[in-house]
Amino acid sequence: MRIVDVDAHFHEPVDWLERTDPALAALLGPPARFIDIADAVFGINNPAVSQLPAAQQPDSTWATVLPGFVRHLEMTDERQPARQDQAVGDPVWDAQARLKVCDAEGIDVQFLNPSFLVNTVVQAARARRADLIPQVRMAWNRWAMDVVHGHTRRLMPVAQIDFNDVPAAVAEMTRMRALGSRGFTISESPVGVGRFGKDGSSPLARSISHPDFEPIWSAAEDLGMAAIAHVGFSRERIQFGWANNGASDLTTYSLLSMAIAPQLGPQLMLGALVFDGVLERHPKLMVVVEEVGISWLPHLLGVVDNAVGRSRSGLLADGEFRPDFAGTAYRLPLAPSEYLRRQVMVTPLVVNEPLRPVLDRVPAEMLCFSSDYPHVEGTARAVAICERQLEGCAPGVRETFYGRLAGCLGL
């Protein structure tokens, strides 16, 4: 049995871009550390803050970050190496050292997502050079592939692509696949959220299921690459009126945004892929949702079938007819849950959420293994944690949990 870790990470040294693309690094200036940009990513950046009562007005963006999470961000920053040449042998980024960790834990393959790419992306946005962000993503792809050179049968960087340039995205997927990547990043939010035109207008974003993106899904099938939706690449925003609660701070709104809202994005994204027929048209496309927990999955499987009249229980029948939401509008041959079961996998964050009872309530093949190593919320002991919970499972569940993605992609 092979164990595939579908969500591990690099901790890129601060100077990764300077080593990879000195000219691009020079355009952006001295590199930012994670703690320098964390408030912009995890704080409340909403113009509506100014409409709140004076007692709720924060002194700074940092004042809108929950205290416990501030410590989490500080610990994350402490784990970023300052210079690559001073961190040789550190498993947070060094390939040979990482493989020793994998060997000790029995992990055969790791998919590797970025951690501190966000530093450079925010830095480019602050410099009003959003035009450089696609170049930053491609530079990360080059850096990551250089790091794992010679080890791509086991260490597989997740390609960073730009959905706003479909031909370039397909070209980069093709290039990265040839080098050994088997996954690419997708957004949980509509494409183009937060983008502004030259006249300052904000064009309407496009659903990830828009026909414009068909070449990307076709390329994924042809190349044998999984679509990876990872928490943090986007966040579904909730109505800011929840902050106007008469309190003296923004704690409740922050908790709603951090604890509940992240589960909305993947459900909307998966629903769009099903209802707009993307999974029907691309039956070999595999979608992996990472680090947003698993407790929402049973609800999603039930609600999508109920919405189109494909979930009728004899126990609930009373002999009367009641219309579903979709009526004759839903024309796909399979029930929504069947598409999800066939093509979607979701990872638990193993130190935060137990596999059960979700494992007993959803098709076992929809859950897959991840460690999130070396993040603060991740662990190098993920296999041991999962093994304790898989004892007594039906035959094949353990093998499916650890290795289904490998079988689907032919790893």
MOSULZI-V896960 format. One record per helix or strand of 2 or more residues. SS is the DSSP state (helix for helix, strand for strand). FROM is the first residue (numbers start at 1). TO is the last residue. If there is no record, write none. Layout:
ss->SS from->FROM to->TO
ss->SS from->FROM to->TO
This chain:
ss->strand from->4 to->9
ss->helix from->16 to->20
ss->helix from->22 to->28
ss->helix from->34 to->42
ss->helix from->47 to->51
ss->helix from->54 to->56
ss->helix from->61 to->64
ss->helix from->67 to->78
ss->helix from->84 to->86
ss->helix from->95 to->105
ss->strand from->109 to->113
ss->helix from->117 to->126
ss->helix from->130 to->147
ss->strand from->155 to->157
ss->helix from->166 to->179
ss->strand from->183 to->186
ss->helix from->211 to->223
ss->strand from->226 to->230
ss->helix from->240 to->243
ss->helix from->251 to->260
ss->helix from->262 to->275
ss->helix from->278 to->281
ss->strand from->287 to->290
ss->helix from->297 to->307
ss->helix from->314 to->316
ss->helix from->327 to->329
ss->helix from->336 to->343
ss->strand from->344 to->347
ss->helix from->358 to->361
ss->helix from->364 to->366
ss->strand from->367 to->368
ss->helix from->382 to->390
ss->helix from->397 to->409
